[in-house]
């Protein structure tokens, strides 16, 4: 059994608030560090660099997070905040920036050079083709820890968040379980 | 009334760690007027009922290395802070049974195992169990009511009934069902493993550490990371060397040393304490220090049910199914297990339920968060000498101390137990109409035991039946490291009971002038 890639519960940087401040109500500000010169890519990488604008990079990251966990009954807010947390993580981390650029290039290469323009089925196939890559695993872990710690997602899936704020569940500890009655 | 002792005061008992064992031994000794310095590697932890925040705040994130069947980078889930892993525990307090104290009867025939029987009889432990339950405020004991049953409990109870299981119970827990000892009754906040913001859950920091601090005999030194324990030319421990809160290496003299740093760091410190007398580590003439690591056979199952459950509501582990807790060779494996009710916040659930899953199908399931149920398997784990804690040859922590390397491989017996137990869980969920049942990867270990085990003689173990080193007369193991076998119970109640018993023994040895 190989558990080296085992996820552990709730590893979060807990930065959605700072990320939110950076994004809500204004145009998305891209950290300068997210511009990774083509020449900075790992010389050993097997992918061919593809020129991308910063906006395109962010759009790809957000689309990928959405396709990892597509919740269609929420706004774009949680996805934008997930992107913001990711950008915070990589802002001072050249290796991770390179990792992401390489990963985005792999997605483009798998979809005739323009992953964003591909249909959803092709986009998902491209993601499946790189599931074992460090890039995908990094994106996956970030999406899990950010999206599902977002208040808007909690509201959408009927999770009440910190129960201390409303005094706990003593008064509605048993609710909505009538469906178990009458079974054999 | 905080006391302050000099570093060269050689009359103090030094307790390393402030969790279940360290806190209890500190309270018991200081109550008798014995001076104690408790060295805790963490600081005070502010508890909020917010799983995302509390994970990083509570979790021991210093480097540890896993191998075998353990995750390489996060083999152990323990807490770091005043209160130790009792900050994080979910307060389940079963007792070891008489049968579980004699596991060689059923584990003895397995290939490669090193299981030994406990050198203590149940009847001797029973009075200390009683005292521990009283002291910890265990609901359902000493006239206290049990906690109420949640919707999740009732759903599981119904599933157990339909599947033909007979022993689903609301079991005693170290959580206040009534306000007591200055701690609130349980408000059913959920997610006890993230700490209890109202102190309804017993934790060492709100129980015995607080009691010790109310005396004039206790000094708690936070952010004090022990590196090694030294001894005099007679082989008696006399100094504990640690990095203080400012990063300076200092040494506290000691009359007695009690190791209570968890079954991972207790052997780590001993193995890091070499000398000409103990070239393989302090108190390790037997070679058993670090060996026989057990952690329970642990697994998590999740299921999406046909109706709402709201499994996040209420105490995390109230219900437990005990149908298979006794050994029965007819099952095809040795040892027993129980299934325990458990719940997860959304971010934990998405990571645990189906590792590696993503996309529309999985997300559609996650949208039904209020339909999820989950259970935790806790099974009896045979000891093996190669499942062990050593010092990693390469990785060091931020203090320059070698990181613990924890190697663990599941015995074939445990794999058979997994299969049998998972089949029973599947029956329960299918009886409830669920078609979506998932077995998670085994989670990191939290029930760490056996690495300085007690035995009837110094050839078979590290300490005697009182947790006293066979090699060093004034050195004691006061944590889960002394437990010689895992049994099926969560270990904390037994750690506390043994610490109560050990404290009495230490007092008697002091009176006799032996230490």
Contacts between the chains, C-beta under 8 A, distances in Angstrom:
chain1	res1	chain2	res2	distance
A	1	B	69	5.2
A	1	B	410	7.6
A	1	B	441	7.9
A	1	B	442	7.9
A	3	B	66	7.9
A	3	B	69	6.7
A	3	B	70	6.6
A	3	B	71	4.4
A	3	B	72	7.6
A	3	B	441	5.7
A	3	B	442	7.2
A	4	B	71	6.4
A	4	B	72	4.7
A	4	B	73	7.4
A	5	B	355	8.0
A	6	B	71	4.6
A	6	B	74	7.6
A	6	B	355	6.5
A	6	B	441	4.9
A	6	B	444	7.9
A	7	B	351	4.0
A	7	B	352	7.2
A	7	B	355	5.6
A	8	B	71	7.4
A	8	B	74	5.2
A	8	B	77	7.4
A	8	B	351	7.1
A	8	B	443	7.9
A	8	B	444	6.4
A	9	B	55	6.6
A	9	B	344	7.0
A	9	B	347	7.5
A	9	B	348	3.8
A	9	B	351	5.9
A	9	B	352	6.2
A	9	B	443	7.7
A	10	B	51	5.7
A	10	B	52	5.6
A	10	B	55	4.2
A	10	B	345	6.8
A	10	B	347	4.7
A	10	B	348	5.0
A	10	B	351	7.3
A	11	B	55	6.6
A	11	B	56	7.5
A	12	B	52	4.7
A	12	B	55	6.6
A	12	B	56	6.9
A	12	B	347	6.7
A	14	B	52	6.0
A	14	B	53	5.8
A	14	B	56	6.8
A	67	B	358	8.0
A	67	B	359	7.1
A	68	B	358	4.6
A	68	B	359	7.2
A	69	B	350	7.6
A	69	B	358	6.6
A	69	B	362	7.7
A	69	B	363	4.8
A	69	B	366	7.2
A	70	B	359	7.6
A	70	B	360	5.6
A	70	B	363	5.5
A	71	B	363	6.2
A	71	B	367	6.9
A	73	B	367	7.6
A	124	B	359	6.7
A	131	B	356	7.7
A	140	B	358	6.5
A	143	B	358	8.0
A	144	B	347	6.5
A	144	B	350	4.9
A	144	B	351	5.2
A	145	B	52	8.0
A	145	B	347	5.8
A	145	B	351	7.7
A	147	B	350	8.0
A	148	B	346	4.1
A	148	B	347	4.1
A	148	B	349	7.5
A	148	B	350	4.9
A	148	B	366	7.6
A	149	B	52	4.5
A	149	B	346	7.4
A	149	B	347	4.8
A	153	B	346	7.0
A	154	B	346	6.5
A	156	B	367	7.2
A	157	B	346	6.4
A	157	B	366	6.7
A	157	B	367	5.6
A	157	B	368	7.7
A	157	B	369	4.1
A	157	B	370	7.3
A	158	B	369	6.2
A	158	B	370	4.6
A	159	B	312	6.4
A	159	B	345	7.2
A	159	B	346	5.4
A	159	B	369	5.5
A	159	B	370	7.7
A	160	B	312	7.4
A	161	B	50	7.7
A	162	B	48	7.0
A	162	B	49	4.5
A	162	B	50	4.9
A	162	B	189	8.0
A	163	B	49	5.8
A	163	B	187	7.6
A	163	B	188	7.4
A	163	B	189	4.3
A	163	B	190	5.5
A	163	B	313	7.8
A	164	B	48	7.3
A	164	B	49	3.9
A	164	B	187	7.7
A	164	B	189	5.7
A	164	B	197	5.2
A	164	B	198	7.6
A	165	B	49	7.9
A	167	B	187	6.4
A	168	B	186	8.0
A	168	B	187	3.4
A	168	B	188	4.5
A	168	B	189	4.7
A	168	B	190	7.9
A	169	B	150	7.6
A	169	B	188	4.2
A	169	B	189	7.4
A	169	B	190	6.7
A	169	B	313	4.1
A	169	B	314	5.3
A	170	B	148	7.8
A	170	B	187	6.0
A	170	B	188	4.8
A	172	B	313	7.1
A	173	B	148	6.0
A	173	B	149	7.9
A	173	B	150	4.9
A	173	B	151	6.5
A	173	B	188	5.6
A	173	B	313	5.8
A	173	B	314	5.0
A	174	B	149	7.5
A	174	B	150	6.5
A	174	B	151	4.3
A	174	B	154	6.2
A	175	B	151	6.0
A	175	B	308	7.7
A	175	B	310	6.2
A	175	B	313	7.7
A	176	B	151	7.2
A	176	B	307	7.0
A	176	B	308	3.9
A	176	B	310	6.5
A	176	B	370	7.6
A	177	B	151	4.8
A	177	B	154	6.1
A	177	B	155	5.7
A	177	B	307	6.6
A	177	B	308	6.7
A	177	B	309	6.9
A	178	B	307	7.7
A	179	B	306	6.2
A	179	B	307	3.1
A	179	B	308	7.4
A	180	B	154	7.1
A	180	B	155	5.7
A	180	B	158	4.5
A	180	B	307	6.9
A	180	B	432	7.0
A	183	B	158	6.6
A	183	B	162	5.8
A	183	B	431	7.6
A	183	B	432	7.4
A	183	B	433	7.7
A	184	B	162	6.3
